[in-house]
Amino acid sequence: MLRSTLLKLSESKSFANWVTSNGTTRRMARRFVAGETLDEAIAAARECNNAGMFASLDYLGENVATTSDAQRSRDAYLEVFERIAQEGLHANVSGKLTQLGLDINIEFCEGLVRSIVERAAGFDNFLRIDMEGSLYTQRTIELVKRVRARNPAVGTVIQSYLYRSETDVTDLLAYGCRIRLCKGAYKESEEVAFPQKADVDGNFVRLMQLLLSSGFYHGIATHDPRMIAATIRHAAAKQISKDDFEFQMLYGVRTDLQRRLVKDGYRVRIYIPFGRDWFPYFMRRLAERPANLGFLVRNYFRP
C-alpha cells in the first residue's frame, strides 16, 4: 500500500512542485541524486573511480512534451559523453527514451538515439537505454534492436518483475545485446508483473543465470545480498571470471556493500543520476524500501 501510494504521488505535478520547492527535501534528495549540474555528476563519478568503481551517468528527465525538449535532452547527453572523455573517467551513460521523444514520434526518437550512440562509439563508450513502465517495453526493445543492428555501442535493461522478461532476454541475446538486469521500480498490474516478491526474486535468479552464461558482458543491478550471493555462486560454479560481468548499484544506496564487492575483486558500477528533474526518480527510490522513507521523515523533522 505504501509503495503504491508513493508511486502514485510520483506522477502528481502539484506534489512535485511542493517537494522540489522545499529546501529540506531538496537536501535530502542529494542522498540519491548527485546534484542538478553535470559538474556535480562528474565529481561524483570521479569519486567512484577513485574508490575502484565505474559509473553510469544519467541526466534525469522523462516524458517530454515537445521535440525541442527532446532535442535539448539529446544535446545534454552529447555533452555528457564529451565531458567523460575530457575528464578521462571510467563511465558510460544511461538514458530514457521518453526523455528523447518516444511519446511524440518513435522515428524522431530513434534518430536522436542514433546520434547519441554515434557519439558514444566515437569515444569508444556506451549508451544504456533505461527501461521504463511496461507500456514502453516493446517499443524500447524494438528500437534498441534497430539501433544496435547499425552500431553496437548501445544496450538496454530488463526488469525481472515482468512475466515477459525471459522471452525478451532470449530475443536480445540473439542480437548480442548487453543487458542490465534489475527487479523493476514502476507500479505494474498483476496482468503483466509478478505480484509476489518471491516470484520476482526467483525470476531475477533465472535471468541472471541466462545472462552470465551467454558469453556477453552484462550488469547485474541489485542491492539484495541474496541476489548478489546467487550471482557469485553461479559465476563460480560455471567458472565465469569476475571480469566478465559487473554488479551495478544506485548512487547513495548500500555503499558498504559496494565497497565490500570491490574489495572482493568484483567489478561495480554506480548509477549516478543528476539534473533538475529529479522528483520522479527520488519518489521511486523512496517507494523501493521503507528504510528510505524513514530516512526522509527523520531528516524532515530534525531540529
N, C-alpha and C positions, 0 to 999 in steps of 0.2 A: 504493500500500500504506500509506504513512504517513498520507495523508488519510483512508483508510478506518478506520485504527486510531484516529485522533483523534476521528472522528465516532462511532465505536462507544463510545469512552470517555465521550463527552458524554452518553450515556444511562445511565452507571453511577452509581448513588446512592452506593455506597461510595467510589468515586474522587472524586465530587463533594464528599463530606464531608471527605475528606482535603485536597483542593485549597482549598476555601473556608475551612478552619480554619488554613491555612498563611499566616502573616503575609507572607512573602516573595511568595508567589503572589498574594495579595490586592493587594499594592502593584503588582505587575506588571500585574494586570488593569486598573489605572487608566489604562493606555495606551489601552485600547479602551472603557472604561466610565467615564462622568463621575463616578460615585460611587454611594452607596447611598441618598441622600436627594434629594428634589425640590429642595431649596435648592441642592445641588451641580449638579444638571442645569440649573436656571435660570441659575446663574452661568456655566456652560459655554455656554449659549445666548446669553447677553449678550456673551460674548467673541466668538462667531461673528458676531453682529450688528455689533459694533464693528469687525470685520475685513471688513465688507461682505458677509457671507453670511447666509442664512436658516438655520433649524434645524427639525428634526423630533424631538420628544421621545418616547422610547419607554420606558415603565415595564415593565421586564423581568419575564417570567413566562410560563409556558405549561403546558398540560395539567393544569389544576387538577382536583381530585377531588370537590369539594363545591360546592353552589350558594352557600354562604356565602363561600367563597374567590373565586368568580366575582363575586359582588356587591361584595366588598371591592376587587377589581380595577376594577370599574366605577366605584366611588366615587373611587378613586385617579385615574382618567382625568378624571373630572369636575373634580377639584381641579386637575389639570394645566392644563386649559383656563382655569379661573378665574385661576390664577397668571400664565399667559401674558398674559391681558388686563390684570390688575393691574399687571404689570411693563412693559407696552407693548412686548412683544417681537415680532419678526417670526419667528414659529414656528408650526408646526402639530404634530399628534400622530400617532404610529403605534402600532398595537396588534395583538395576535394573538387570533384567535377562540378558540383552545383555552384561553387565559387567561380568557376570558369564558364558558366552559362549553360549548363546542361538543361536547366528548366526552360531556357529560352529557345535554343535550337541545337540539336545534337551535332550537326555538321559544323556549325560555328564553334561549338565547344571543342570538337575534335581538332579543328585547325589550331586553336590556342594550345592544346595539349601537345600537338606535334611540334610546335615552335619551342615549347619548354623542353621537350625531350631532346630536340636537336641541340639546344644549348647545353643540356646536361651531358650529352655524348661528346660535345666539343671540349668539355672539361674532364672527360673520362669519369663522369659522375653518373647519378642515377636518380630518377623520379619515381616515387612510390605514390600510386593513386589510392587514397584512403577509401574505405567502403563506408557508405552512409546507410540510411534506412533501407529496408528490404524493397521498397518501391523503386529504388535505383540500382539494385543488384545486377539485374540482367543487362541493363544499358551500360553499366560500368564495365562489366566483364567483356561485353562485345566490343566496346570502344578500346579497351586495353589490348585486346587481341589484334584489332586492326592496326593500332599504332605500333605494337610490338612486331608485327609482320614486316615493318619497314625499318624499325630501329629498336634494338634490344635493351636500350637504356631506360626501360620502364617496367614496373611490376605493380602488383596490387595487393589487396588484403582480403582474407576470408574469415568469416565470423562463425565460430563453432555452434552458436545457438540456433542457426538456421538449418532446417531439415535438408535443404538443397546443397549444403556446402560440400559434401563428399563428391557429388557429381561435378560441382564447379572446380574442385581441386583437380580431379582427373582431367577435365577439359583443359584447364590452364597448364597443367604439366605437359600435355601433348604439344603445347606451344613453347615449352621450355621456360615458362614464366616464373620469375621469382616471386614468392608469396610471403606476406606477413600473416601469421595465424594469431587471431585473438578470439576472445569469447564473444564480444559484441556489447555495445553500450547504449543501444537505442530501445525504445519501447516497441515491442512487436506482439502481434496476436498469436494465440496458440495455433492458428491455421498455418503459420509459416515458421514458428520457432518453438524449440523445446521449452515448456513451461517450468520444468524442474531443473534445478542447478546440477543435480547428479547426472542428468542426461546431457546437459551442456558440457560438463567436465568429461564424461565418457566420450563424447564426440570429439572434444579437443584432443584427447589422447590418440584416438584413431587417426585423426587428420595429421597430427604431429608425426606419427609413425610413417604415414604415407609420404609426407614431405621430406623427412630426414633420409628416408630410403630411396628417394628419387634421383639422387646424384646431382641435384641443383642446390644452390646456396639460398637458404630461406631464413626468415626471422621468426622465432617463437616468442610471441609477445604475451607475457603473463607475470603477475606478481605472486601467484599462488604457489607456495612451496611444494604442494603435491604435484602440480603440473610440471614444475621445474625438476623435481625428483624423477618423475616418469620420463621426462625428456633425457635426463642424464643416464638413466638405466637403459633406455632404448639405444642411445648412441653407443654406450659401452658394449651392449650385447651384440650390436651389428658392426662393431669396430669402426664407427663413424668418428672421424677426427674432430677435436674441438674447434679446428679451423674451418670446418665445412658447414657450420651454421652459426647463428648468433641468437642470444636472448635479447629481447627488446623490452624496455620498461619506460614508464612515463616519468617525466621531469617532476621531481618532488615527491615521488612515491617509492617507499621501501629502499631508501638509499643504503641502508645497512645490507640488504640483500644484493644490491648492485655491487657494492664493494667486495662482498664475500665471493661472488661469482668471478669477479676479476682476479681476486687472489687465488682462486682455484684454477685459473688458466682458461676460463671461458670468455668468449667474445660477448660484449654487452654494448648495445646501442640505446641511447636515451632519446626519446621523442620529446623535442623541445618546441612547444607552441609559443607564439608571440603575436602581437598585434592588438589593435583596439577592439576588435570584435571577439572578445574572449568570453562573453557571457554564456552562450550555449555549451561551449567546451567545459567551462567551470561547473555548470549545473550537472553535466553528465558525470563529472568526477565526484561530485557530492552524492549523486544517486548510486554510484557503484558500491560504496562502502559506508555504513553508518558511522564509522570512526571519522570519516572525512567531515560529515555533518556535525559531529560532536566537536571537532576542531573549530569549525566555523562558529558554533554557538559559544564555546568557551572564550574565543577571542573577541567575539562581538560584545560580550558583557563584561569583559575585563576592564577594571577601573583604569 
